[in-house]
């Protein structure tokens, strides 16, 4: 890169026009994405200085767009990464979730000095050490605890499990997320079983077959007759979902109708299975998206399947009422219906079919 080009960039950085600053930020992102920023220390320092000056003088929307482009990139210089990571959460999210340039110490420092929204984003990183998880669990609340429990890449200490178990006492979603964790320590499982709500126990029956029958009986204080009733109810519940799936396969029931039925019954587990099967997605990915505060990943995932606005409204209502997350603002349905299904499918393809990677802003 020539000295003349740097002088031109610095000149743009000194201008007062917001349009010039936004154009400069976009140009700087282009240079970085094309690999035009060398590893020469002086060049990197100059690039960082210009970027940080411009970030202070552009709108949040422009910062978000910049962060979504450069945040996950390994080439993004450290000072820029830290500047973005400590900004408002909508700017920080692409960096906190995906940047390979944030060390464990960086993440711990950020977790110790930011609020719940930043903690929730960090909790969704693909890998979390025990030390980092301890801080997230200690400082976080319901949504952070759910995100940790749903994150298979989170290493959880005995102390953190104790805090999560305390939170699970009154949170059926957290109960289910903990129960579905792979390789859940037996000691944690033994403490979790007695606090499981009956609705969670019913949903887990087909997936957590290793719960000893005696533990289930003791936890429910059941007599033999009550245990038989529960087994019959579990069988009926499984049959109801099988019939729902069969109705779709036979063309008697549409996916839209099945989703609305699942929402009417507050069966988010049915909804997850229906969407995962229709989109050939991992169940854990669908579950994570369903529990996110932001609506865009969910919007793109469901719209790519051609789900109607009425069904989307039913999902929003169930999330707000039953899962206590997200909003059911009618304007979200209007925005949903304005998104073309083919465009939503293209967005998913761009992110390798994983709805968790879809940016939370359009």
C-alpha positions in Angstrom: 0.0 0.0 0.0 1.5 3.3 -1.0 2.1 6.3 1.2 -0.1 8.4 -1.1 -3.0 6.1 -0.4 -2.5 6.3 3.3 -2.4 10.1 3.1 -5.7 10.0 1.2 -7.2 7.8 3.9 -6.0 10.1 6.6 -7.4 13.1 4.7 -10.8 11.4 4.5 -10.6 10.7 8.3 -10.2 14.4 9.0 -13.3 15.5 7.1 -16.4 16.4 9.0 -19.0 14.9 6.6 -20.7 11.8 8.1 -21.1 10.5 4.6 -17.3 10.7 4.1 -16.7 9.0 7.3 -19.1 6.2 6.5 -17.5 5.7 3.1 -14.1 5.7 4.6 -15.1 3.0 7.1 -16.5 0.9 4.3 -13.3 1.3 2.3 -11.1 0.4 5.3 -13.2 -2.8 5.7 -12.6 -3.6 2.1 -8.9 -3.2 2.5 -8.9 -5.5 5.5 -11.1 -8.2 3.9 -8.9 -8.3 0.8 -5.8 -8.8 2.9 -4.3 -5.5 2.0 -3.3 -4.6 5.6 0.2 -6.0 6.1 1.6 -7.3 9.3 4.1 -4.5 9.4 3.7 -3.0 12.9 3.7 0.6 11.6 1.1 -0.1 9.0 -1.1 -1.9 11.5 -0.8 0.9 14.0 -1.8 3.5 11.4 -4.8 1.4 10.3 -5.9 0.9 13.9 -5.6 4.6 14.6 -7.7 5.6 11.6 -10.4 3.0 12.2 -10.7 3.9 15.9 -11.0 7.7 15.1 -13.7 7.0 12.5 -15.6 4.6 14.7 -16.0 7.5 17.2 -17.7 9.6 14.6 -20.1 7.4 12.7 -23.6 6.2 13.6 -24.4 2.9 15.4 -25.8 1.5 12.2 -22.5 2.0 10.4 -20.5 0.6 13.2 -22.8 -2.5 13.3 -22.2 -3.0 9.5 -18.5 -2.7 10.0 -18.4 -5.1 13.0 -20.4 -7.7 11.1 -17.9 -7.6 8.2 -14.6 -7.5 10.2 -15.5 -8.9 13.6 -15.2 -12.6 12.8 -12.0 -12.2 10.7 -8.6 -13.4 12.0 -6.9 -10.5 10.2 -8.7 -7.8 12.2 -6.1 -6.0 14.3 -6.3 -6.4 18.1 -7.0 -2.7 18.9 -9.9 -2.7 16.5 -11.3 -5.9 17.9 -11.2 -4.6 21.5 -12.8 -1.3 20.4 -15.7 -3.1 18.9 -16.0 -5.7 21.7 -16.5 -3.0 24.3 -19.1 -1.0 22.3 -22.8 -1.4 22.6 -24.0 -5.0 22.4 -25.3 -4.7 18.8 -21.9 -3.6 17.7 -20.0 -6.0 19.9 -21.9 -9.2 19.1 -20.1 -10.3 15.9 -16.8 -9.9 17.7 -17.7 -11.4 21.1 -19.3 -14.4 19.4 -16.9 -15.2 16.6 -13.5 -13.3 16.8 -10.5 -15.6 17.1 -8.5 -12.7 18.3 -10.1 -12.4 21.7 -8.0 -14.3 24.3 -9.5 -15.9 27.4 -8.2 -13.0 29.4 -9.8 -10.5 27.1 -13.2 -12.3 27.4 -12.9 -12.5 31.2 -12.1 -8.8 31.4 -15.1 -7.9 29.2 -17.4 -10.3 31.2 -16.3 -8.7 34.4 -17.0 -5.2 33.2 -20.1 -5.3 31.0 -23.8 -5.9 31.4 -26.2 -8.8 30.9 -26.5 -8.4 27.2 -22.8 -8.7 26.6 -22.6 -11.7 28.9 -25.4 -13.5 27.0 -23.5 -13.0 23.7 -20.2 -14.3 25.1 -22.1 -17.3 26.5 -22.9 -18.3 22.9 -19.3 -18.6 21.8 -18.4 -22.0 20.4 -16.0 -22.7 23.3 -15.9 -21.4 26.8 -13.3 -22.4 29.4 -14.3 -23.2 33.0 -12.9 -20.0 34.3 -14.9 -17.9 31.8 -18.0 -19.9 32.4 -17.7 -19.4 36.2 -17.7 -15.6 35.7 -20.6 -15.7 33.2 -22.7 -17.9 35.5 -21.9 -15.8 38.6 -22.6 -12.5 37.0 -25.4 -13.6 34.6 -29.1 -14.2 35.1 -31.7 -16.3 33.5 -30.9 -15.8 29.8 -27.1 -16.2 30.4 -27.7 -19.4 32.4 -29.9 -20.8 29.6 -27.3 -19.9 27.0 -24.5 -21.6 29.0 -26.7 -24.7 29.5 -27.5 -24.9 25.7 -23.8 -24.4 24.7 -22.2 -27.9 24.3 -18.8 -26.2 24.0 -19.1 -24.6 27.5 -16.9 -26.3 30.1 -18.9 -26.1 33.4 -17.4 -26.5 36.8 -19.1 -28.1 39.8 -19.6 -24.7 41.3 -21.2 -23.3 38.2 -23.5 -26.4 37.9 -24.6 -25.7 41.5 -25.7 -22.1 40.5 -27.4 -23.4 37.4 -29.3 -26.0 39.5 -30.5 -23.3 41.8 -31.8 -21.3 38.9 -33.4 -24.4 37.4 -35.7 -24.8 40.4 -38.2 -22.3 38.9 -37.1 -22.4 35.2 -38.4 -25.3 33.2 -36.5 -24.2 30.1 -33.2 -24.3 32.0 -34.2 -27.7 33.4 -34.6 -29.1 29.9 -31.5 -27.5 28.6 -29.4 -29.0 31.4 -31.0 -32.4 31.0 -30.2 -32.4 27.3 -26.5 -31.6 27.7 -24.2 -34.4 26.4 -22.1 -36.1 29.1 -23.9 -34.5 32.0 -22.0 -35.5 35.1 -23.9 -38.2 37.0 -23.8 -36.2 40.3 -25.4 -33.2 38.5 -28.0 -35.5 36.9 -28.9 -37.0 40.3 -29.5 -33.6 41.7 -31.4 -32.4 38.6 -33.9 -35.3 38.4 -35.9 -34.5 41.6 -36.5 -30.9 40.6 -37.7 -31.6 37.0 -41.3 -30.4 36.4 -43.7 -32.9 35.1 -44.0 -31.3 31.7 -40.2 -31.4 31.3 -40.1 -35.0 32.5 -42.7 -35.9 29.9 -40.7 -34.2 27.1 -37.5 -35.9 28.2 -38.9 -39.3 28.4 -37.9 -40.3 24.9 -34.5 -38.7 25.0 -33.3 -39.4 28.6 -34.0 -43.0 28.9 -31.2 -43.6 31.4 -33.2 -42.0 34.3 -33.8 -44.9 36.6 -37.5 -45.6 37.1 -37.0 -45.6 40.9 -35.7 -42.0 40.8 -38.6 -40.9 38.7 -41.0 -42.6 41.1 -39.3 -41.1 44.2 -39.1 -37.6 42.7 -42.8 -37.6 42.0 -43.7 -39.4 45.3 -45.7 -41.7 43.1 -47.5 -44.9 44.0 -47.5 -47.7 41.5 -50.8 -46.6 40.1 -49.5 -43.1 39.5 -46.4 -44.4 37.8 -48.5 -46.5 35.5 -50.6 -43.4 34.7 -47.4 -41.4 33.9 -46.1 -44.2 31.6 -49.4 -44.2 29.8 -49.4 -40.5 29.4 -45.8 -40.6 28.1 -46.9 -43.2 25.5 -49.9 -41.1 24.5 -47.8 -38.0 24.2 -45.3 -39.7 21.9 -48.1 -41.1 19.8 -49.6 -37.6 19.5 -46.4 -36.2 18.0 -45.9 -39.3 15.7 -49.4 -38.7 14.4 -48.5 -35.0 13.8 -45.5 -36.0 11.8 -47.4 -38.6 9.9 -50.1 -36.1 9.0 -47.4 -33.9 7.4 -45.9 -36.8 5.5 -49.3 -38.0 4.3 -50.3 -34.5 3.1 -53.2 -34.3 5.6 -51.5 -31.6 7.6 -49.3 -28.8 6.5 -46.1 -27.8 8.3 -47.8 -24.4 9.1 -50.8 -26.2 10.7 -48.5 -28.5 12.7 -46.4 -25.5 14.0 -49.5 -23.6 15.1 -50.8 -26.7 16.9 -47.5 -27.1 18.7 -47.6 -23.5 19.7 -51.2 -23.7 21.0 -50.1 -26.6 23.2 -46.9 -24.7 24.4 -44.9 -27.6 23.0 -41.6 -25.9 22.1 -40.0 -29.4 21.9 -42.5 -30.3 19.1 -41.8 -27.0 17.3 -38.0 -27.7 17.5 -38.4 -31.2 16.1 -40.7 -30.0 13.3 -38.4 -27.2 12.2 -35.2 -29.3 12.5 -36.7 -32.0 10.3 -38.1 -29.6 7.7 -34.9 -27.7 7.5 -32.4 -30.6 7.9 -30.9 -28.7 10.8 -29.4 -29.7 14.1 -31.9 -29.8 16.9 -29.5 -27.9 19.1 -29.2 -25.1 16.6 -32.9 -24.7 16.3 -33.2 -24.7 20.1 -30.5 -22.0 20.5 -32.1 -19.8 17.8 -35.6 -20.2 19.5 -34.1 -19.0 22.8 -32.2 -16.0 21.4 -33.4 -12.5 22.4 -32.9 -11.2 18.8 -35.6 -12.2 16.3 -33.7 -12.1 13.0 -32.1 -15.6 13.1 -35.5 -17.1 13.9 -37.1 -14.9 11.2 -34.7 -16.1 8.6 -34.8 -19.7 9.6 -38.6 -19.9 9.5 -39.1 -17.8 6.4 -36.6 -19.9 4.5 -39.0 -22.8 5.2 -41.9 -20.8 3.8 -43.7 -20.6 7.1 -46.6 -18.2 7.1 -47.0 -15.0 9.0 -49.8 -16.5 11.1 -47.5 -19.3 12.2 -44.7 -16.9 12.9 -47.0 -14.9 15.1 -47.9 -18.1 17.0 -44.2 -18.9 17.5 -43.6 -15.3 18.8 -46.6 -15.6 21.2 -45.4 -18.9 22.5 -41.8 -17.6 23.0 -43.0 -14.6 24.9 -45.6 -16.4 27.0 -44.1 -19.8 27.6 -40.4 -19.4 27.2 -40.3 -15.8 28.5 -38.0 -14.6 25.8 -38.3 -12.2 22.8 -41.2 -10.0 21.8 -44.6 -10.6 20.1 -44.8 -7.1 18.8 -47.1 -7.2 15.7 -44.6 -5.1 13.7 -42.3 -8.2 13.8 -44.9 -10.1 11.8 -45.1 -7.3 9.2 -41.3 -7.3 8.8 -41.4 -11.1 8.6 -43.9 -11.2 5.8 -41.9 -8.5 3.9 -38.9 -11.0 3.7 -39.1 -13.1 0.6 -38.6 -16.8 1.4 -36.1 -17.2 -1.4 -34.1 -14.3 0.0 -34.2 -15.9 3.5 -33.0 -19.2 2.0 -30.1 -17.3 0.3 -29.1 -15.7 3.6 -29.1 -19.2 5.2 -26.9 -20.6 2.4 -24.5 -17.7 2.8 -24.1 -18.8 6.4 -23.7 -22.5 5.6 -27.3 -23.4 6.5 -26.7 -22.6 10.2 -29.3 -20.1 11.5 -27.1 -19.4 14.5 -24.6 -17.6 12.2 -27.2 -15.2 10.8 -26.4 -11.6 11.9 -29.0 -10.3 14.4 -29.3 -7.1 12.3 -30.5 -6.9 8.6 
